Amino acid sequence: MTTRIERAFAGRSFVLETGRMARQAHGSALVQFGDTMVLAAITISDKESPLPFFPLTVEFKEKAYAAGKIPGGFIKREGRPRDEEILACRIIDRSIRPLFPEGFKNEVQVVIFVVSHDQDNKADVLALTATSFALAASKVPWAGPIAGVRVGRIQGKWVLNPTLAQLEFSDCDIVVAGSEESIMMVEGGALEISEDEMVEALVVAQKGIKELIAIQHEALKKVSVEKMAWTPKALTPGLAAKVRKAAEKKIATALNQKDKHGRIAAVAAVKEDVAASFAEEYAEVMGEVKHVLDEVEYEQLRAQVLETKKRVDGRKTTEVRDITIDTGLLPRAHGSALFTRGQTQALVAATLGTKDDVQYLDGLEDKGESTKTFMLHYNFPPFSTGEARPMRGTGRREIGHGNLAERAIQAVLPPFEEFPYTIRIVSDILESNGSSSMASVCGGSLSCFDAGIPLKGAVAGVAMGLIKEGDDYAILTDILGTEDHLGDMDFKVAGTEQGITSIQMDIKIQGLSLDIMKEAMAQAHEGRLHILGEMKKALTAPREELSPWAPRIVTMKINPEKIGDLIGPKGKTIRGIQDESGASLSVEDDGTVTIAAVGAEAMERARQMVAAITAEPVVGEIYEGTVKSITAFGAFIEIMPGTEALLHVSEIAHTRVEKTEDHMAKGDKVTVKLVDRDERGRLRLSMKALTPRPEGLPPEEPRAPRPPREEGDGDRGRRGGGGRGGRR
């Protein structure tokens, strides 16, 4: 039976439907907003997985047919997921994962198809709500429903689920997922908005979330699905207490070490020693022993922070780790920085390219050819954590962290019109002990400064953590990897001195209050200002000069009629300029020529060659031209490449000239002056204007203006007219 509910939401029709599609899935939902439609399907294994973690997978697939497109490339079918699809997966995964019961290990798969896209309403937040209802209406044990919304601000007014067109004028783009009472996930970017303004956005988001959850509850009343029976696996009676007694003090001592690997080794040694002491008596349940030992580590770290406000590396809850910075350390990179915070280190390089280096995009949201002129790529090699594992391409984590750092810096980049470079930042994580994405933000900002990129301001980021037990909690600034793993929150905030430019929050508990988030953002603000202060000690502003290895870019305007002359037959002319000068050239339809070159000499050589080919004749200027043809009434002289003008027989000399060929022949070089350009663009030359009039000759009578001729009138027609001249 099909259940369908349609309600007004954010000024548009919102439709929630189940029972018509994907009926063999254990739960499904179709959500429509405008003409954008997403289908979410849930399946679950009946058997518990042997894996030591909860095997949840989320797949988000954009179907090209959804926007009336055929996929590009040779194969012509949807292939590996685009970055935007992976980012949508991460948003959904991080929102729903905390609501599965602790210890649940049956494999759950979430598959979302974007089946229609109106290129107006984004699909990611719709997919989140569809996933929520599909889970809530399935047999899967899950503590939902939740919902997802997007918040923008246009001309000071908050807008819920703004359209793509509206987002172009919005100073923020924030995705929020939550329950009726709490926030589950936050992800987005902004143009330096304050912490108070970010809280306002969350309030708007939560109101919209409640509306969408109410719609889900209405639909759930019509869909009756019994949840599968599941109870946590019971531990051996008395075992947990014995293990705790043996391990608590030892693990508490082992945890308190500043060095990451020393701490890991010490805790591992304690666990191994305690486990060995139970090996004989509890040989068949050693998995339970190890589970309890992990719980003891979790409990001891959290108890210490809550009771003493002292962290395992000795820092206070508000303290940032020691920071060291080196800039300009890569001689051939256009800009570089080595940013080290504690045991997290990022080597970041900035590269300047031309318009030819832009990334071309072909997604459902792109109505035509779309390009990207700024990229930040984040790499996380295994040696950064002291591990040896296969390196098999870019992972979802790397794409997500790179996107977070990219948003943070993109907000302060100069407009492309003012700084016409394609910019690529690469962050290679060399050491990792928490908050490597925020190290990438700091290092990325510094590498831009080092490259001479005129950022609006320096950008820094800090990761905030949370330890919460009941009403007691502690917010941690600049979290370690251990605090991220054993804590309740990973809340990353990046921005300038003026405000927030990027934000991301994940939690492991079932929701967070706005009050705690507000406090966390205030604490993050203080941490960010401290880090920006350390960055100022290294570089206070962008360098005044670009790297000598960076391309120099100049633009010049030519007559659009001259574009063909510059390009030449099959591109021969422009390729010749590039080969001879070493510069790179691109030409726009409006006559804008962009020249990029490494070195001033190549730049100037290319500029001169372009100018020579596309120059416009100027009345009053003197030219050395070549006689191209001779007629009874004069000669046609090529005064610049592709441009011929008439030298009338009367303008050859002050005395009467009977025959033009008595004074010149085809191929001769002659010096002439351009004396006139008529209303039709025809050019008139003179040789006699360059010599004084001989004494004794009567004054020359002024010539009466000649009436305009009809098209094609005269012997030569349009031969010398206009800027395209005699182009062939």
C-alpha positions as CSV (number, residue, x, y, z in Angstrom):
1,M,0.0,0.0,0.0
2,T,1.3,3.4,-0.9
3,T,1.4,6.1,1.7
4,R,1.8,9.7,0.5
5,I,1.8,12.9,2.4
6,E,2.2,16.4,0.8
7,R,2.7,19.5,2.9
8,A,4.0,23.0,2.4
9,F,7.6,23.5,3.6
10,A,9.8,26.5,3.1
11,G,7.3,28.0,0.6
12,R,7.3,24.9,-1.6
13,S,5.6,21.5,-1.8
14,F,7.2,18.7,0.2
15,V,6.1,15.2,-0.6
16,L,6.9,12.1,1.5
17,E,6.0,8.7,0.0
18,T,6.6,5.0,0.7
19,G,5.2,1.7,-0.6
20,R,5.3,2.4,-4.4
21,M,9.0,1.9,-5.1
22,A,11.7,-0.4,-3.8
23,R,9.2,-2.7,-2.1
24,Q,11.7,-5.5,-1.5
25,A,14.0,-3.3,0.5
26,H,13.4,-3.5,4.3
27,G,12.5,0.2,4.2
28,S,12.2,2.8,1.5
29,A,11.1,6.4,1.1
30,L,10.7,8.8,-1.8
31,V,11.0,12.5,-1.0
32,Q,10.1,15.3,-3.5
33,F,10.8,19.0,-3.1
34,G,10.0,21.0,-6.2
35,D,10.9,18.7,-9.0
36,T,13.9,17.2,-7.2
37,M,13.2,13.7,-6.1
38,V,15.4,11.2,-4.0
39,L,14.7,7.6,-3.3
40,A,16.3,6.0,-0.2
41,A,16.3,2.2,0.4
42,I,17.4,0.4,3.5
43,T,18.5,-3.3,3.8
44,I,19.8,-5.1,6.8
45,S,21.5,-8.5,7.3
46,D,19.6,-10.9,9.6
47,K,23.0,-12.2,11.0
48,E,25.4,-10.3,13.2
49,S,28.6,-9.3,11.5
50,P,31.9,-10.8,12.8
51,L,33.6,-7.4,12.3
52,P,34.7,-5.6,15.5
53,F,32.6,-2.5,14.5
54,F,29.1,-1.6,13.2
55,P,29.1,-2.2,9.4
56,L,27.0,0.7,8.1
57,T,27.5,1.7,4.5
58,V,25.9,4.7,2.8
59,E,25.8,5.2,-1.0
60,F,24.6,8.3,-2.7
61,K,24.1,8.1,-6.5
62,E,23.2,10.9,-8.8
63,K,21.5,9.5,-11.9
64,A,22.3,11.6,-15.0
65,Y,18.8,11.1,-16.3
66,A,17.5,13.0,-13.3
67,A,18.5,16.2,-15.0
68,G,18.0,15.0,-18.6
69,K,21.7,14.4,-19.2
70,I,23.8,11.7,-20.7
71,P,27.0,11.0,-18.7
72,G,30.3,12.2,-20.2
73,G,33.3,10.1,-21.0
74,F,33.8,7.1,-23.3
75,I,31.7,4.6,-21.3
76,K,28.6,6.8,-21.0
77,R,27.3,5.5,-17.7
78,E,27.6,6.5,-14.1
79,G,31.0,5.4,-12.7
80,R,33.0,6.1,-9.6
81,P,31.3,8.6,-7.3
82,R,32.0,12.3,-7.8
83,D,33.3,14.3,-4.8
84,E,29.9,15.9,-4.3
85,E,28.3,12.4,-4.0
86,I,30.9,11.3,-1.5
87,L,30.3,14.5,0.6
88,A,26.5,13.8,0.6
89,C,27.3,10.2,1.8
90,R,29.3,11.6,4.7
91,I,26.6,14.0,5.7
92,I,24.0,11.2,5.9
93,D,26.4,8.7,7.6
94,R,27.5,11.1,10.3
95,S,23.9,12.1,11.0
96,I,22.3,8.6,11.4
97,R,25.2,6.6,12.9
98,P,24.9,7.8,16.5
99,L,21.2,6.6,16.7
100,F,21.9,2.9,16.2
101,P,22.1,1.0,19.5
102,E,25.4,0.4,21.1
103,G,26.8,-3.0,20.3
104,F,24.5,-3.5,17.3
105,K,26.5,-5.2,14.5
106,N,24.1,-6.4,11.9
107,E,25.2,-5.0,8.5
108,V,23.0,-2.1,7.4
109,Q,23.2,-0.6,3.9
110,V,21.6,2.7,2.8
111,V,21.3,3.4,-0.9
112,I,20.1,6.8,-2.2
113,F,19.3,7.5,-5.8
114,V,18.7,11.1,-7.1
115,V,16.0,10.2,-9.7
116,S,15.0,13.8,-10.6
117,H,16.7,17.1,-10.3
118,D,15.2,20.4,-11.2
119,Q,18.6,22.2,-11.0
120,D,17.0,24.4,-8.4
121,N,16.6,22.4,-5.2
122,K,19.6,20.6,-3.8
123,A,19.2,16.8,-3.1
124,D,21.5,16.2,-0.2
125,V,19.3,17.4,2.6
126,L,16.3,15.7,1.0
127,A,18.3,12.4,1.0
128,L,18.9,12.8,4.7
129,T,15.2,13.1,5.5
130,A,14.3,10.3,3.1
131,T,16.9,8.1,4.8
132,S,15.5,8.9,8.2
133,F,12.0,7.9,7.3
134,A,13.2,4.7,5.5
135,L,15.0,3.7,8.7
136,A,12.2,4.7,11.0
137,A,9.7,2.7,8.8
138,S,11.9,-0.4,8.7
139,K,12.6,-3.3,11.0
140,V,16.0,-1.8,11.8
141,P,16.5,-0.7,15.5
142,W,17.1,3.0,15.2
143,A,16.3,5.9,17.5
144,G,15.0,8.3,14.9
145,P,13.4,10.0,13.1
146,I,15.6,13.0,12.4
147,A,15.7,15.5,9.5
148,G,18.1,17.6,7.5
149,V,17.8,21.2,6.3
150,R,20.0,23.8,4.6
151,V,20.2,27.4,5.9
152,G,21.3,30.4,3.9
153,R,21.1,34.2,4.5
154,I,20.3,36.7,1.8
155,Q,20.4,40.4,2.5
156,G,20.3,39.7,6.2
157,K,17.3,37.4,6.1
158,W,17.6,33.7,7.0
159,V,16.3,31.4,4.3
160,L,15.4,27.7,4.8
161,N,16.4,25.3,2.0
162,P,17.4,28.1,-0.4
163,T,17.4,27.4,-4.1
164,L,20.7,27.2,-6.0
165,A,20.0,30.6,-7.4
166,Q,19.5,32.0,-3.9
167,L,22.7,30.4,-2.7
168,E,24.6,32.6,-5.2
169,F,23.7,35.6,-3.1
170,S,23.9,34.0,0.3
171,D,26.7,34.7,2.8
172,C,26.4,31.2,4.3
173,D,25.5,27.6,3.3
174,I,24.9,25.5,6.4
175,V,23.5,21.9,6.4
176,V,22.1,20.9,9.8
177,A,20.7,17.5,10.9
178,G,18.9,17.0,14.1
179,S,16.1,15.5,16.2
180,E,13.2,17.4,17.6
181,E,15.3,18.6,20.6
182,S,19.0,18.3,19.6
183,I,21.5,18.9,16.9
184,M,23.2,15.8,15.4
185,M,25.4,17.2,12.6
186,V,26.5,20.5,11.2
187,E,28.4,21.1,7.9
188,G,28.9,24.3,5.9
189,G,30.7,27.4,5.0
190,A,30.2,31.2,5.4
191,L,31.6,34.6,4.6
192,E,33.0,35.4,8.0
193,I,29.9,35.3,10.1
194,S,30.0,35.6,13.8
195,E,29.4,32.9,16.4
196,D,26.1,34.5,17.4
197,E,25.0,34.6,13.8
198,M,25.9,30.9,13.5
199,V,23.7,30.2,16.5
200,E,20.8,32.1,14.8
201,A,21.3,29.8,11.8
202,L,21.0,26.7,14.0
203,V,17.8,28.0,15.6
204,V,16.3,28.5,12.1
205,A,17.4,25.1,11.1
206,Q,16.0,23.4,14.2
207,K,12.6,25.0,13.5
208,G,12.6,23.5,10.0
209,I,13.8,20.1,11.3
210,K,10.8,19.9,13.7
211,E,8.4,20.6,10.8
212,L,10.0,17.7,8.7
213,I,10.0,15.3,11.7
214,A,6.3,16.1,12.2
215,I,5.6,15.0,8.6
216,Q,7.5,11.8,9.2
217,H,5.5,11.1,12.4
218,E,2.3,11.6,10.5
219,A,3.4,9.1,7.8
220,L,4.6,6.6,10.4
221,K,1.1,6.4,11.9
222,K,0.1,4.9,8.5
223,V,3.0,2.5,8.2
224,S,3.2,-0.3,10.8
225,V,6.5,-2.2,10.8
226,E,7.7,-4.3,13.7
227,K,11.3,-3.7,14.7
228,M,13.5,-6.8,14.7
229,A,14.3,-8.4,18.0
230,W,17.7,-7.4,19.3
231,T,19.3,-7.3,22.7
232,P,22.9,-6.5,23.6
233,K,25.0,-9.6,24.1
234,A,25.2,-10.3,27.9
235,L,28.7,-10.5,29.4
236,T,29.9,-13.3,31.7
237,P,28.7,-12.5,35.2
238,G,31.3,-10.9,37.4
239,L,33.9,-10.7,34.7
240,A,33.6,-6.9,34.1
241,A,34.1,-6.1,37.7
242,K,37.2,-8.2,38.0
243,V,38.8,-6.7,34.9
244,R,38.0,-3.2,36.0
245,K,39.5,-3.7,39.4
246,A,42.7,-5.1,37.8
247,A,43.1,-2.5,35.1
248,E,41.6,0.9,36.1
249,K,44.6,2.4,38.0
250,K,47.2,1.0,35.6
251,I,45.3,2.4,32.5
252,A,44.8,5.7,34.2
253,T,48.6,6.0,34.7
254,A,49.4,4.8,31.2
255,L,47.1,7.3,29.6
256,N,48.8,10.3,31.0
257,Q,51.7,10.8,28.6
258,K,52.3,13.7,26.3
259,D,53.7,11.6,23.4
260,K,51.1,9.8,21.3
261,H,53.0,6.7,20.5
262,G,54.3,6.4,24.1
263,R,50.7,6.6,25.4
264,I,49.5,4.1,22.9
265,A,52.3,1.6,23.7
266,A,51.8,2.0,27.4
267,V,48.0,1.5,27.3
268,A,48.5,-1.5,25.0
269,A,51.1,-3.0,27.4
270,V,48.7,-2.7,30.3
271,K,45.8,-4.3,28.3
272,E,48.0,-7.1,27.2
273,D,49.3,-7.7,30.8
274,V,45.8,-7.7,32.3
275,A,44.3,-9.9,29.5
276,A,47.1,-12.4,30.1
277,S,46.2,-12.6,33.8
278,F,42.6,-13.7,32.8
279,A,43.7,-16.0,29.9
280,E,43.6,-19.2,31.9
281,E,40.3,-18.8,33.8
282,Y,38.4,-17.1,30.9
283,A,40.1,-18.6,27.9
284,E,36.8,-18.9,26.0
285,V,35.6,-15.3,26.5
286,M,38.8,-13.4,26.0
287,G,36.9,-11.2,23.5
288,E,34.8,-10.0,26.5
289,V,38.0,-9.2,28.5
290,K,39.3,-7.1,25.7
291,H,36.0,-5.3,25.3
292,V,35.9,-4.4,29.0
293,L,39.5,-3.2,28.8
294,D,38.5,-0.8,26.0
295,E,35.6,0.4,28.2
296,V,38.0,1.0,31.0
297,E,40.2,3.2,28.8
298,Y,37.2,5.1,27.6
299,E,35.9,5.6,31.2
300,Q,39.3,6.6,32.7
301,L,40.0,9.3,30.1
302,R,36.6,10.8,30.5
303,A,36.5,10.6,34.3
304,Q,39.9,12.4,34.5
305,V,38.8,15.3,32.3
306,L,35.5,15.7,34.1
307,E,37.0,15.5,37.6
308,T,40.3,17.3,37.3
309,K,39.9,19.3,34.1
310,K,43.3,18.0,33.1
311,R,43.9,16.2,29.9
312,V,46.1,13.2,29.2
313,D,48.9,15.3,27.7
314,G,48.9,17.7,30.6
315,R,47.0,20.5,29.0
316,K,44.1,22.5,30.4
317,T,40.7,22.1,28.6
318,T,41.1,25.5,26.8
319,E,44.8,25.1,25.9
320,V,46.1,24.8,22.3
321,R,49.2,22.7,21.7
322,D,52.6,24.2,20.9
323,I,52.8,25.6,17.3
324,T,55.8,25.8,15.0
325,I,55.7,27.3,11.5
326,D,58.1,27.3,8.6
327,T,57.3,29.1,5.3
328,G,58.9,29.2,1.9
329,L,60.8,25.9,2.5
330,L,60.0,24.4,-0.9
331,P,62.2,26.4,-3.4
332,R,60.2,25.7,-6.6
333,A,56.7,25.6,-5.2
334,H,54.9,28.9,-5.7
335,G,54.1,29.0,-1.9
336,S,54.7,26.6,0.9
337,A,54.3,26.2,4.6
338,L,55.0,23.5,7.2
339,F,52.5,23.8,10.0
340,T,53.1,21.8,13.1
341,R,50.7,21.7,16.1
342,G,51.8,19.2,18.7
343,Q,52.2,15.9,16.9
344,T,50.0,17.0,14.0
345,Q,52.0,18.3,11.0
346,A,50.9,19.4,7.5
347,L,53.1,20.2,4.6
348,V,51.1,22.5,2.4
349,A,51.9,23.9,-1.0
350,A,50.1,26.5,-3.2
351,T,50.3,26.5,-7.0
352,L,49.2,29.2,-9.3
353,G,47.9,28.3,-12.7
354,T,46.1,29.9,-15.7
355,K,42.6,29.6,-16.9
356,D,43.6,26.5,-18.8
357,D,44.1,24.8,-15.5
358,V,40.5,25.1,-14.2
359,Q,38.6,22.0,-13.2
360,Y,35.5,21.3,-15.4
361,L,32.4,20.1,-13.6
362,D,29.5,18.0,-14.9
363,G,27.0,17.4,-12.2
364,L,23.3,17.5,-11.9
365,E,23.3,21.0,-10.6
366,D,25.3,22.3,-13.5
367,K,23.1,23.8,-16.2
368,G,25.9,24.3,-18.6
369,E,29.7,24.1,-18.6
370,S,30.8,24.9,-15.1
371,T,34.4,25.4,-13.9
372,K,36.2,25.5,-10.6
373,T,39.2,27.9,-10.2
374,F,40.1,26.9,-6.6
375,M,40.9,23.5,-5.3
376,L,42.3,22.2,-2.0
377,H,43.4,18.5,-2.0
378,Y,44.1,16.8,1.3
379,N,46.3,13.6,1.5
380,F,46.6,11.3,4.5
381,P,49.5,8.8,3.9
382,P,49.7,5.9,6.3
383,F,53.1,6.9,7.7
384,S,51.5,10.0,9.3
385,T,50.2,7.7,12.0
386,G,53.1,5.3,12.0
387,E,51.2,2.6,10.0
388,A,51.9,0.5,7.0
389,R,48.8,0.0,4.8
390,P,47.9,0.0,1.1
391,M,47.6,3.4,-0.7
392,R,44.7,2.9,-3.1
393,G,43.6,6.2,-4.2
394,T,41.8,9.1,-2.5
395,G,39.4,7.9,0.3
396,R,36.2,9.4,1.5
397,R,37.8,10.9,4.6
398,E,40.4,12.7,2.5
399,I,37.7,14.2,0.2
400,G,35.7,15.3,3.2
401,H,38.6,16.9,5.1
402,G,39.8,18.6,1.9
403,N,36.4,20.0,1.2
404,L,36.2,21.4,4.8
405,A,39.5,23.1,4.5
406,E,38.7,24.3,0.9
407,R,35.6,26.1,2.1
408,A,37.5,27.8,4.9
409,I,40.0,29.4,2.6
410,Q,37.7,30.0,-0.4
411,A,35.7,32.6,1.6
412,V,38.7,35.0,1.7
413,L,40.0,34.5,-1.9
414,P,40.2,37.5,-4.2
415,P,37.6,37.5,-7.1
416,F,38.9,35.8,-10.2
417,E,38.5,39.1,-12.1
418,E,41.0,40.8,-9.8
419,F,43.4,37.9,-9.5
420,P,42.9,35.7,-12.6
421,Y,44.7,32.6,-11.5
422,T,43.6,29.1,-10.9
423,I,44.8,28.1,-7.4
424,R,45.5,24.6,-6.2
425,I,46.5,23.9,-2.6
426,V,47.8,20.5,-1.6
427,S,48.0,19.5,2.0
428,D,50.1,16.4,2.8
429,I,49.7,15.2,6.4
430,L,53.1,14.1,7.6
431,E,52.1,13.5,11.2
432,S,48.6,13.1,12.7
433,N,47.4,13.2,16.3
434,G,44.1,15.0,15.9
435,S,42.8,17.9,13.9
436,S,44.8,17.4,10.7
437,S,42.1,19.1,8.6
438,M,42.4,22.3,10.7
439,A,46.2,22.1,10.3
440,S,45.5,22.0,6.6
441,V,43.5,25.2,6.9
442,C,46.3,27.0,8.8
443,G,49.0,25.7,6.5
444,G,46.9,26.5,3.4
445,S,46.4,30.1,4.5
446,L,50.1,30.5,5.1
447,S,51.0,28.9,1.8
448,C,48.8,31.4,0.0
449,F,50.5,34.3,1.9
450,D,53.8,32.8,0.9
451,A,52.7,32.6,-2.8
452,G,51.6,36.3,-2.7
453,I,47.9,35.5,-3.1
454,P,46.1,38.5,-1.8
455,L,43.7,36.8,0.7
456,K,41.2,39.0,2.5
457,G,42.7,37.7,5.8
458,A,44.5,34.8,7.4
459,V,42.4,31.8,8.2
460,A,42.9,29.3,11.0
461,G,41.0,26.4,12.3
462,V,40.6,24.4,15.6
463,A,38.9,21.2,16.5
464,M,36.8,21.1,19.6
465,G,35.9,18.0,21.6
466,L,33.4,17.1,24.3
467,I,33.2,14.8,27.3
468,K,29.7,14.5,28.6
469,E,28.2,12.3,31.3
470,G,24.7,13.3,32.3
471,D,24.6,17.0,33.0
472,D,28.4,17.2,33.6
473,Y,30.5,18.1,30.6
474,A,33.8,19.5,29.5
475,I,34.6,21.2,26.2
476,L,38.1,20.6,24.9
477,T,40.1,22.9,22.6
478,D,42.4,21.4,20.0
479,I,41.6,17.7,20.6
480,L,44.1,14.8,20.4
481,G,43.3,11.7,18.4
482,T,42.6,9.9,21.6
483,E,40.2,12.6,22.7
484,D,38.4,12.4,19.4
485,H,38.2,8.5,19.6
486,L,37.0,8.4,23.2
487,G,35.1,11.6,23.3
488,D,31.6,12.6,22.3
489,M,32.1,15.3,19.7
490,D,34.4,16.5,16.9
491,F,33.5,20.1,16.2
492,K,35.8,21.9,13.7
493,V,35.5,25.6,13.4
494,A,37.7,27.7,10.9
495,G,37.7,31.4,10.2
496,T,39.4,34.7,10.3
497,E,39.6,37.3,13.1
498,Q,36.3,38.6,11.7
499,G,34.2,35.5,11.7
500,I,33.6,31.8,10.7
501,T,34.3,30.6,7.2
502,S,33.8,26.8,7.7
503,I,32.2,24.6,10.2
504,Q,31.7,20.8,10.8
505,M,30.3,18.9,13.7
506,D,30.0,15.2,14.3
507,I,28.8,13.7,17.6
508,K,28.6,10.2,19.0
509,I,25.8,10.8,21.4
510,Q,22.1,11.3,20.6
511,G,22.1,15.0,20.1
512,L,23.6,18.2,21.5
513,S,21.8,21.2,22.9
514,L,22.2,24.7,21.4
515,D,23.6,25.9,24.7
516,I,26.6,23.5,24.6
517,M,27.2,24.3,20.9
518,K,27.1,28.1,21.7
519,E,29.7,27.5,24.5
520,A,31.8,25.4,22.2
521,M,31.9,28.1,19.5
522,A,32.8,30.8,22.0
523,Q,35.7,28.6,23.2
524,A,36.7,27.8,19.6
525,H,36.8,31.6,18.9
526,E,39.4,32.1,21.6
527,G,41.4,29.1,20.3
528,R,41.3,30.4,16.7
529,L,42.5,33.9,17.8
530,H,45.5,32.3,19.6
531,I,46.4,30.3,16.5
532,L,46.1,33.3,14.2
533,G,48.4,35.2,16.6
534,E,51.0,32.4,16.1
535,M,50.6,32.5,12.4
536,K,51.2,36.3,12.3
537,K,54.6,35.7,13.8
538,A,55.5,33.7,10.6
539,L,53.8,35.9,8.0
540,T,51.7,39.0,8.7
541,A,50.4,39.5,5.2
542,P,50.7,38.1,1.6
543,R,54.2,38.6,0.1
544,E,54.3,41.6,-2.2
545,E,55.8,39.7,-5.1
546,L,54.8,36.4,-6.6
547,S,57.3,33.5,-6.7
548,P,59.7,33.8,-9.7
549,W,58.4,30.4,-10.7
550,A,54.8,31.4,-10.8
551,P,53.2,32.5,-14.0
552,R,52.6,36.2,-14.6
553,I,49.2,36.9,-16.1
554,V,48.3,40.0,-18.0
555,T,45.1,40.6,-20.0
556,M,44.6,42.9,-23.0
557,K,41.6,43.7,-25.1
558,I,41.5,43.3,-28.9
559,N,38.8,44.0,-31.4
560,P,36.7,40.9,-31.5
561,E,36.9,41.1,-35.3
562,K,40.6,40.4,-34.9
563,I,40.2,37.1,-33.0
564,G,40.4,35.1,-36.2
565,D,43.6,36.8,-37.2
566,L,45.1,36.0,-33.8
567,I,44.1,32.4,-33.8
568,G,45.0,31.8,-37.5
569,P,44.0,28.9,-39.7
570,K,43.4,25.8,-37.5
571,G,45.2,27.7,-34.6
572,K,48.5,28.0,-36.4
573,T,49.1,31.7,-35.5
574,I,48.4,31.4,-31.8
575,R,50.4,28.2,-31.5
576,G,53.3,29.9,-33.2
577,I,53.2,32.8,-30.7
578,Q,53.1,30.3,-27.8
579,D,56.0,28.3,-29.3
580,E,58.2,31.3,-30.0
581,S,57.6,33.2,-26.8
582,G,57.1,30.3,-24.3
583,A,53.9,32.0,-23.0
584,S,50.4,30.5,-22.7
585,L,47.5,32.4,-24.4
586,S,43.7,32.1,-24.2
587,V,41.1,34.2,-26.0
588,E,37.6,35.0,-25.0
589,D,34.7,35.8,-27.4
590,D,34.6,39.4,-26.2
591,G,38.2,40.0,-27.3
592,T,39.9,39.5,-23.9
593,V,43.3,37.9,-24.4
594,T,45.0,36.4,-21.4
595,I,48.8,35.9,-21.5
596,A,50.5,33.8,-18.9
597,A,54.2,33.3,-18.7
598,V,57.0,32.5,-16.3
599,G,59.4,35.5,-16.6
600,A,58.9,39.0,-17.8
601,E,60.8,38.5,-21.1
602,A,58.4,35.7,-22.4
603,M,55.4,37.8,-21.2
604,E,56.5,40.9,-23.1
605,R,57.5,39.0,-26.2
606,A,54.0,37.4,-26.4
607,R,52.3,40.7,-25.7
608,Q,54.2,42.4,-28.5
609,M,53.4,39.6,-31.0
610,V,49.7,39.8,-30.1
611,A,49.7,43.6,-30.3
612,A,51.3,43.4,-33.8
613,I,48.8,41.0,-35.1
614,T,45.7,42.6,-33.7
615,A,46.7,46.2,-33.8
616,E,44.2,48.7,-35.0
617,P,45.3,51.4,-37.5
618,V,45.3,54.9,-36.1
619,V,44.6,58.0,-38.2
620,G,47.7,60.2,-38.2
621,E,50.2,57.4,-37.7
622,I,53.0,56.7,-40.1
623,Y,53.4,53.1,-41.4
624,E,55.9,51.2,-43.5
625,G,53.7,49.1,-45.7
626,T,54.0,46.6,-48.5
627,V,52.4,47.2,-51.9
628,K,50.0,44.3,-52.4
629,S,48.4,45.4,-55.7
630,I,48.3,48.2,-58.2
631,T,45.2,49.6,-60.0
632,A,44.4,52.4,-62.3
633,F,43.3,54.6,-59.4
634,G,46.1,53.8,-57.0
635,A,47.6,51.0,-54.9
636,F,46.5,48.9,-52.0
637,I,49.1,48.9,-49.2
638,E,49.3,46.4,-46.3
639,I,50.1,48.6,-43.4
640,M,49.8,45.8,-40.7
641,P,49.2,42.1,-40.9
642,G,45.8,41.5,-42.5
643,T,45.0,45.2,-43.0
644,E,45.2,46.9,-46.3
645,A,44.4,50.5,-47.2
646,L,44.1,52.5,-50.4
647,L,46.8,54.9,-51.5
648,H,44.9,56.9,-54.1
649,V,46.9,58.0,-57.1
650,S,46.3,61.6,-56.1
651,E,48.0,61.0,-52.8
652,I,51.3,59.7,-54.2
653,A,52.9,63.1,-55.0
654,H,52.2,66.7,-54.9
655,T,52.4,66.8,-58.7
656,R,50.1,64.9,-61.0
657,V,50.7,61.2,-61.3
658,E,49.6,59.6,-64.5
659,K,50.4,55.9,-63.6
660,T,50.8,54.4,-60.2
661,E,53.3,51.8,-61.5
662,D,55.7,54.6,-62.4
663,H,56.3,55.2,-58.7
664,M,56.0,51.7,-57.2
665,A,55.7,48.0,-58.0
666,K,54.0,45.1,-56.3
667,G,56.0,44.0,-53.3
668,D,57.7,47.4,-52.7
669,K,58.1,48.8,-49.2
670,V,56.6,52.3,-48.9
671,T,56.2,54.7,-46.1
672,V,52.7,56.1,-45.8
673,K,50.5,58.1,-43.4
674,L,47.0,57.1,-42.5
675,V,45.0,60.3,-43.2
676,D,41.4,59.2,-43.0
677,R,38.9,56.5,-41.9
678,D,35.4,57.0,-43.3
679,E,32.1,56.1,-41.6
680,R,32.3,52.7,-43.1
681,G,35.8,52.0,-41.8
682,R,37.6,52.4,-45.1
683,L,41.2,53.6,-44.7
684,R,42.9,56.3,-46.9
685,L,46.7,56.7,-47.1
686,S,49.0,59.4,-48.3
687,M,52.6,59.6,-49.3
688,K,52.6,63.3,-50.2
689,A,51.5,64.2,-46.7
690,L,55.0,63.1,-45.5
691,T,56.8,65.6,-47.8
692,P,56.6,69.4,-47.9
693,R,54.7,70.9,-50.8
694,P,57.1,72.2,-53.4
695,E,57.4,76.0,-53.8
696,G,55.6,77.5,-56.8
697,L,52.7,75.0,-56.8
698,P,49.3,76.5,-56.4
699,P,47.6,75.6,-53.1
700,E,45.7,72.3,-53.1
701,E,42.0,72.7,-53.3
702,P,40.2,70.9,-50.5
703,R,38.4,67.8,-51.7
704,A,34.6,67.8,-51.6
705,P,33.3,65.0,-49.4
706,R,32.3,62.0,-51.5
707,P,28.8,60.7,-51.1
708,P,28.7,57.2,-49.6
709,R,28.7,54.4,-52.1
710,E,26.4,51.5,-52.2
711,E,27.6,48.1,-51.1
712,G,29.9,46.7,-53.7
713,D,30.3,50.1,-55.5
714,G,33.7,50.8,-57.0
715,D,36.5,48.6,-58.3
716,R,37.7,47.2,-55.0
717,G,34.5,47.0,-53.0
718,R,35.3,46.4,-49.3
719,R,38.9,45.5,-49.6
720,G,40.4,47.8,-47.0
721,G,37.4,48.2,-44.7
722,G,37.2,47.5,-41.1
723,G,39.5,46.0,-38.6
724,R,39.4,42.6,-40.3
725,G,40.9,44.2,-43.5
726,G,42.1,41.7,-46.0
727,R,41.9,38.6,-43.7
728,R,42.1,35.4,-45.5
